[in-house]
Amino acid sequence: MSATSDAPSGISIPGTSSRYLEPTGTGEQHQGRLRYLTGGAGAPLVLLHTVRTQAEHFRDLIPLVKDRYTVYALDLPGMGYSEIVPGATYEESAMRAAVKRLITQFDLRDVTLLGESMGAVLALTTAADLPERVRRVVAINPYDYAGGIRRSSLLARFIISAVLAPGIGPTFAAVEPKPVMRAVLHGGLFDTTALREDYLDELLKVGQRPGYPEVARAVYASLPSYIAARSRYHEASAPVHLIYGDEDWSRRSDREANRQLIPAAEFIEVPDAGHFIALERPEAPAKLLNRLAAA
């Protein structure tokens, strides 16, 4: 049985509402219902969150851009309040299909895609698939290199390894003590005060949904597919803006490799910022988005 939830998020973003996108055909059943936040006015801006988070990851960015964009902040399949479908895959191609479904089902055009972490990879590959619909891509700290979150701390390395381990993995995935979750997320921040308690509580609440531990394991296991997806970056014909926190988990060599893959991309490095720029430095992508909207 699929697990879905109409329970409200504990976080309210002024000017937005929470809605659901229903499957329209047999081919979409494995994705289930997709929940998204929407609000604002202007050309469409689709926001794609990081590993183990949800649409509220952009709670501080949305108010800074909603006067210039109609925002669609998606809960990726199985995450946040989107439906958990037993047996579903969370490989890059399946997650990309969900993003494309949102765009095509609403017939969105002139779309700006902004993604952070795994969402950045999906923004780039979706742009490659939908050149006629995507106007530009803002890719923040793409999660497309070996190690990923395991580079952030010894604790994160231990937790992710345990979650993926045969036998004990499901048990570890089902147990998320608040201090441990806080410490792991702090590993993605330069300014740890940017992780608010209500957001941490929200993530922990969502993690208690039936079937969520299986989703978490499957998402972490699928991360090699996001590394492989780098081979498609050059197919994106829309203008690309690459944003990195200077304290991101990516190494200089990882960033330079992406600059070579997308030589025409604008490259921006945000000082005093880690992996979760949307949490600690939302004004940085907001400044770029508003500049582009005004151009």
N, C-alpha and C positions, 0 to 999 in steps of 0.2 A: 504494500500500500504506500502511496506517495504521502509525504509529509508537507503540509503547507500551513501557513499561519496568517491570520488576519489580525493578530494582536498588534496593537500600535507600538511603534518605536517609542522608547522613552525620551527621545530627543526630537524636539520640534524646531524646524528651520522656517522662520517667518517668510511668508509668501510662497511656500511650496505645499504640495499635497502628495500623499502617498497613493499610488494606483497600481493596478495589475494588468499585465498584458497576457491574455489568454492564448493558449495554443490554437491554431486555426486549422491544422491538418494532421494527418497521421505522422508525417515526417517530423513534426515538432513535439510529439508526445513525450519523447525522452527528455526534453528540456523543461516541460511543465510550465506552470505559471511563472512569469517573471515580474518581480516587483520593481517599481522605479519611483523616484521623486521627480516632480515637475513643477515649474513655475517660471516667472519672468516673462520677458517680451523681446522679440527680435529673432535673428537667425538661430537655428538649432545648435545647441552645444551639448554633446553627449559626454558624460563623465564616467570613467571606468576605474574602479577602485583597485586596491592592492590585495595581496594574499591575506586571507583570514580577516577581511574587514567587510564593509558594506557601504551603501550610498551615503550614509551619514559621515563617512570619512571626509566629505567635502562640505561639511557644515559651515566652515568659516570662509570657504571660497565662494560658495553660491551667492551670499548676500553682496559680494563685491562685484559680481558680473551680471546679476539678473536684470539689471536695467537695460542691458544691451543684448542679452541672449535669452532665448527660451531654453531652459535647462532640462535635460533628461539625465538624471543620475541613476544608473542601473545597479540593482543587486544582481551580480553575476549568478548563473545557475547554482542552486544549492546553498548559496551564501545569503547573508542578511535574511530577508523574508521571502526570497524566491523559493519555489517549490523544490523539495528534495525528492528526487526520483530514484528509486532503487535501481542499481545497475547502470546508472548514467555514467558517462565518461566525462572527465574534466580536462582532457587534453586541450591544447591550444586551439585546435580546429573546431572542437565542439563549443568552446566558450566564444570563439569568433562567430560561430553560427548564431549564437544568441544575440550578439551585438548587431549583426546584420538583420536579424529578425526584427529587432526594435526599430531600426532605421527604415526597413522596407515596409513593415506593416503600417507604419505611420506615414509612409511615403515622404520621408524627410529628405530635403535637398539643401545644398549649400551648407553642409554640416561641418562644424568644427568638432573634431574628436580630441578629447584630452584624457589621457590615461596616466596613472602612476603605477610604477612597478610592473606587475604582470599586466595591468591595464594599459601601460604604455606599449607593450608588445602587441596587445590586441588592437590598439588604435592604429598602429602601423600596418598590421596585416589586413585589418578591415579596410583601410584606405586602399590597399593593393587590390582588394576584391571589388570595391565599389567606387571606382574612380569618377564615375559620373555623378555621384552623390556627395562625395567628401571634398570639401573646399581646402581644409588644412588639418594638420596633425600637430598636437602639442604632446610630446612624449617626455614624461618626467621620470628620471631614474629607471630606465628600462631594466626589467629583471630577466636578463638574457645571458647570464654568465654562470659558470660552474661555482657552486658553493652558496651563492645567494645569501639568505638570512643566516646561514651557518657561519658566515664571516663576522657577524655582528658581535658574538660573544661565545665563550665556552658553554654557557648555560643554553643558548639557542642551539648550538651544535649538538649538545646532549639531548635536548628535548626533541628536535626534529629527527635525529637518528633513532631515538626510542620510538617515536610515533610510527616510523616507517619499518621498524624491525618486525620480522615474522613472530607470531606468537604473542609477544607482549605489546605489540603496536596498538591494537584496539583499546587496550586498557589505558595506555598512556594518552591516547587521543581523547578519551572520555573524561580525563581528569585534568582540569585547568584551574589550579589554585590561583586566586587573585594575585598574590605577590609574585608568582612565577610569570603569569601573563603580563603583569606590569613590567617586570624586569626584561622580558623578551622584547616588548614593544619599545622600551626605553633604548634598546640597542639600535633602533632605527631613528633616533632623535639626537640632534646636537643639544637642543634645549628640552630637557625631559619634562619641564613644567607644561609643555604643549599637550601632553597626554592628560586630558581632563578625566576626572573620576567618573562622571556620568557616561562618557564614551566607553571607558573601560567596562563599566557595569553593563552597558548595552551589548558589547561584544560577548561578555560572559553569558548574558541572558540568551542571546542567539545561539551560543554554543551548547545550550541545554536542549535545543530542539531535537526531537527524535530523529536519529539518523545523521546528525551533524558530525559526530566523530568519524564516521565512514567518509563523509565528504572531505573533512580535513585531511585524512590520510590520502585520499585519492588526489586531492589538489597538490599536496606536497610531492606525491609520486609522479605527477604529470609535469613537473617543472622542467625536465629535460626537453619536453616538446616546445617550451618557450625559447630555449636556447637554440634549438633547431630552426625555429621560425625566423631567426635573424637572416636566414638565406633569402627571405622574401622582402626585406626592407627596401631593396633597390626597385621593387615593383611599384612602390607608392609614388604616384605622379603628382600628388598634391604637395604644396610646400610643407616642409617639416621643421619644427622648432624643437630642438633637444635641450632639455633642462636637467642639470645635475646639481645635487647638493655637494658642496666641496668635501663633506664628510660622509658621502654615500658609501655603501658597501662596495660599489664597483671600484676597480682599480683604474689608474690612469690608462693602462693598456686597453682595458675594456671600453673606455670612453673614446679613445683614439680609434679603436677598431670600428666603432659605430660612425664616427666622423668620416672614415674612409668609405664605409658602406653607403652613406648618404652625404656625399660631399657638398651638396647644395644646401644642406640644412643650416639654419641659424643655431649656433651653439651658445648656450647660456650656462654659466656656473654661478650658483647662489652661495654666497659666503655664509658661514655659520649655520649650515643646514645639513641634515642627514638624509635618510631615505624617504621619510614621510614629510615632504615639503608641504603638502596640502594641510598638514596639521600645524607645523611650526612656522612656515613662511608663506601663507596663502596669498599675501600681497604680491609675491613675485610672479606667479602665473597669472594673477588677476591683472597686473599691470600690462603684461604681454597681451592678454586676451582683449582688454579694453583698447589698447593701441591698435590692434589688428581690426577690431570692429569699427574704429573711427577712420581707418585708412580708406 
